[in-house]
Structure formats: structure tokens, C-alpha cells
Amino acid sequence: MAYKWDAGFVENLDIVDGRQNDNALNNFVNAVNGGLDRENLPVDCIQPSQIVPQNVAKCTVTRNKYNGITTRADTATSYWWSGGWNTRGNGICGITYSSMQGGQTNVTAHSEQVSCEEGMLSITWKCQHWINSHLTVYNAGGGFTDRYSLKSVYWIIKVDGNIVYSSASYWANWGNVLLECAVPISKGNHEVRIEYNFANATDRDYAILYSNTPVYHWWGGTLFTTNRFR
């Protein structure tokens, strides 16, 4: 005997049109899956207490001082010499060519190990520096010379040994160094290294100023990293 269907009645909470309901549900799913932003979220609908700390990004700040060797300018062979009398107040201390392997060699200013989640790593380095841009205006053999050597320096950011940012050359005697970049990063520990590269020494620089005159100096800086999670 064939099955006899009972009469149906629409009751409360019954779905009359399933396909229409599915379309509405799919639209909601699409909005939730990667589409939630300030355009479709009411103001203050998510409170800080509802977000786990460091669930979106993690920041680190490292402030360091220059701990290398600085040398005082020799008043007898430096252009800071003002005529042979007592030059108190004219001297300056800094890094010599001998401390930088003669120039054109990357020198590490700071290195930091950063624990990352997969996503993006934003890096900011800031410091102040001084460049002795006129290195050979004094002739150590006696008298003065019209020769000079204009110097420059550029800075580099490396992640795991790979260059991710290289600045333009700085020429002014005094200035601020500000480097900023963002790179894709994988999960794990990564090395962020800040380096600088000073202009190469000429033969005359070696003969006159190699070991007794400051050519460059920076007073420490701040490294700020932000790891934004995927």
C-alpha cells in the first residue's frame, strides 16, 4: 500500500523557502570570511577585553648605546687645530678609519633576534650621527693644502643576512638617520641587523688621518619592530 502523506501546516520557525535562506546565509558567511572591517562593523562592537593581547601583532623596542672605541682628535694633525695654541673645546671624539677597516666595509651597528609569527615584519631604525666630511685640509708635512676629501655614509637593514633596505648616502656633517621598511616574514626566530658603510679611505687619508682623527660617529639608536600576524 502506498504511503499516505499527511496534510502539512506552516508553523512558527519553519523555513518556507530554503534556497532563499541559503542565499542569505552565504552572504553572511562571505562577509565574515575576510570581509569584516570598519564598513560593516558598528562602532565599539568589539571591546579590548574581547581581543587576546598580542593576538593581532607584537611589537618590540630596543634602545642601545654605542659601545665601541672612540678616539679624540689629535690637535697637531687635525683640521680642528686652530693655530697651535690650547684648543680646549675644539676637540671631538669619534670612530677612526682603523676601527672601520679602512672604509667600504659594512660595520654592524646593532643586531636583534626577533621571534615572529607568519605575516609582515615592519622595521624602524633611528639614530643621530656625525660625519667628518673634510678630512685632508691639513698637511701633516707642514703648511696647509687645498686638497680635501668629501665623505659619506649609507645605512643598511638586513633580515637573516639578506639586505631588505639600503639608504641613500648621507653627506651633511650632522643629521638624523631614519630607516623604515616592511617585509614578509615566516614563523620562527629571525635576525634583524643594522649596518653602516663609510666612504673608502684614500691614500692621503691613510697617510695623514688613518689612526689619529675621528671620521664618523653615531650615538646609539632605537630599533622598533612590529610583527603583524597573518
SEBAVEX-525788 format. One record per residue (C-alpha): residue in three letters; x, y, z. Coordinates in steps of 0.25 Angstrom, whole numbers, plus 2048, in hexadecimal, padded with zeros to 3 digits. Layout:
- rest,c1,c2,c3
- ALA,X,Y,Z
...
//
This chain:
- rest,c1,c2,c3
- MET,800,800,800
- ALA,805,80E,7FC
- TYR,80A,817,807
- LYS,7FF,822,80A
- TRP,805,830,80D
- ASP,7FE,837,818
- ALA,7FA,846,816
- GLY,805,850,819
- PHE,803,85D,820
- VAL,80D,868,821
- GLU,811,86B,82F
- ASN,81A,875,837
- LEU,829,874,834
- ASP,826,86B,827
- ILE,82F,86E,81B
- VAL,825,871,80F
- ASP,830,874,805
- GLY,83D,86C,807
- ARG,844,872,7FB
- GLN,841,880,7FF
- ASN,846,87D,80D
- ASP,853,876,808
- ASN,856,883,7FF
- ALA,854,88C,80B
- LEU,85D,883,814
- ASN,868,882,809
- ASN,868,891,808
- PHE,86B,892,817
- VAL,876,887,816
- ASN,87D,88F,80B
- ALA,87C,89C,814
- VAL,882,894,820
- ASN,88D,88D,818
- GLY,897,898,816
- GLY,88D,8A3,814
- LEU,88B,8A9,822
- ASP,890,8B7,822
- ARG,88C,8C5,827
- GLU,882,8C6,81C
- ASN,879,8BB,821
- LEU,87C,8BA,830
- PRO,875,8C4,839
- VAL,87E,8CD,841
- ASP,883,8C7,84E
- CYS,87C,8BA,84B
- ILE,889,8B3,84F
- GLN,890,8B7,85C
- PRO,89E,8B6,860
- SER,89B,8AB,86A
- GLN,895,8A3,85F
- ILE,8A3,8A2,858
- VAL,8AE,89A,85E
- PRO,8BB,8A2,860
- GLN,8C5,8A1,854
- ASN,8BB,899,84C
- VAL,8BC,8A2,840
- ALA,8CA,8A8,841
- LYS,8D6,8A8,84A
- CYS,8E0,8B4,84C
- THR,8EE,8B5,851
- VAL,8F6,8C1,855
- THR,905,8C0,857
- ARG,90D,8CD,85B
- ASN,91D,8CB,85A
- LYS,929,8D4,85C
- TYR,936,8D4,854
- ASN,93F,8CB,85C
- GLY,94B,8CB,852
- ILE,958,8D3,853
- THR,959,8E2,850
- THR,965,8EA,84E
- ARG,968,8F8,852
- ALA,96C,901,846
- ASP,97C,904,846
- THR,97D,913,847
- ALA,98A,912,83F
- THR,985,90C,833
- SER,976,90E,833
- TYR,96F,919,82C
- TRP,969,91C,839
- TRP,976,922,83D
- SER,975,931,83D
- GLY,983,936,83D
- GLY,98C,92F,847
- TRP,986,935,854
- ASN,97E,92E,85E
- THR,972,928,857
- ARG,969,925,862
- GLY,95B,924,85D
- ASN,95E,921,84F
- GLY,961,912,850
- ILE,957,907,84D
- CYS,957,8F8,84F
- GLY,953,8EE,845
- ILE,956,8E2,83D
- THR,962,8E1,835
- TYR,965,8DA,827
- SER,96D,8D0,82F
- SER,961,8CC,837
- MET,959,8CA,82A
- GLN,963,8C2,822
- GLY,966,8CE,819
- GLY,958,8D1,814
- GLN,950,8CA,809
- THR,94D,8BF,813
- ASN,940,8BC,81A
- VAL,940,8BF,829
- THR,936,8B9,832
- ALA,92E,8C4,83A
- HIS,924,8BB,840
- SER,91F,8AC,83F
- GLU,912,8A7,845
- GLN,90B,899,846
- VAL,8FC,89B,843
- SER,8F2,88F,846
- CYS,8E8,890,83B
- GLU,8DA,88B,836
- GLU,8D7,889,827
- GLY,8D4,897,822
- MET,8DB,8A4,820
- LEU,8E7,8AA,827
- SER,8E8,8B9,828
- ILE,8F5,8BE,82C
- THR,8F9,8CD,830
- TRP,907,8D1,834
- LYS,90A,8DF,839
- CYS,917,8E5,83D
- GLN,920,8F2,83D
- HIS,92D,8F3,836
- TRP,939,8FC,833
- ILE,942,8FB,826
- ASN,950,902,825
- SER,94E,906,817
- HIS,95B,90E,815
- LEU,966,904,818
- THR,972,909,811
- VAL,973,918,812
- TYR,97F,918,81B
- ASN,98C,913,816
- ALA,994,90B,821
- GLY,9A1,90E,819
- GLY,9A0,91D,81C
- GLY,997,928,818
- PHE,989,927,812
- THR,983,921,806
- ASP,977,924,7FD
- ARG,974,915,7FC
- TYR,968,90F,803
- SER,960,902,803
- LEU,951,903,804
- LYS,94C,8F7,80B
- SER,93E,8F0,80C
- VAL,938,8E4,813
- TYR,92C,8DB,810
- TRP,924,8D2,819
- ILE,91E,8C4,817
- ILE,913,8BB,81D
- LYS,915,8AC,81C
- VAL,90C,8A1,81F
- ASP,913,893,821
- GLY,91F,899,819
- ASN,917,89E,80D
- ILE,916,8AD,80A
- VAL,908,8B2,80B
- TYR,90B,8C1,80B
- SER,916,8CA,807
- SER,916,8D9,80A
- ALA,91B,8E4,801
- SER,929,8EA,804
- TYR,929,8F4,810
- TRP,933,8FF,80D
- ALA,92F,90A,817
- ASN,938,90B,824
- TRP,92D,909,82E
- GLY,920,902,82B
- ASN,915,8F8,82F
- VAL,915,8EA,829
- LEU,907,8E5,827
- LEU,905,8D7,820
- GLU,8F7,8D0,81F
- CYS,8F3,8C4,817
- ALA,8E9,8B8,818
- VAL,8EC,8AA,813
- PRO,8E4,89D,812
- ILE,8E9,894,81E
- SER,8E7,885,821
- LYS,8E5,87F,82F
- GLY,8F1,87E,837
- ASN,8FD,886,83C
- HIS,903,890,833
- GLU,910,899,834
- VAL,90E,8A8,831
- ARG,91B,8AE,82F
- ILE,91E,8BD,82D
- GLU,92B,8C0,826
- TYR,932,8CD,820
- ASN,93C,8CF,815
- PHE,946,8DA,816
- ALA,94D,8E0,809
- ASN,95A,8D9,805
- ALA,967,8DF,80A
- THR,970,8E6,800
- ASP,980,8E4,800
- ARG,981,8F2,806
- ASP,976,8EF,811
- TYR,97F,8E3,815
- ALA,98C,8EB,815
- ILE,986,8F7,81D
- LEU,97A,8F3,825
- TYR,979,8E4,826
- SER,97B,8E2,834
- ASN,97A,8EF,83B
- THR,96E,8F6,836
- PRO,95F,8F3,838
- VAL,958,8F1,82B
- TYR,94A,8ED,82F
- HIS,941,8EB,83C
- TRP,933,8E7,840
- TRP,92E,8E8,84E
- GLY,925,8DB,84E
- GLY,917,8D9,849
- THR,90A,8D3,84B
- LEU,905,8C7,843
- PHE,8F6,8C5,843
- THR,8F0,8B9,83C
- THR,8E1,8B5,83A
- ASN,8DD,8A7,836
- ARG,8CF,8A7,831
- PHE,8C9,899,830
- ARG,8C3,893,824
//
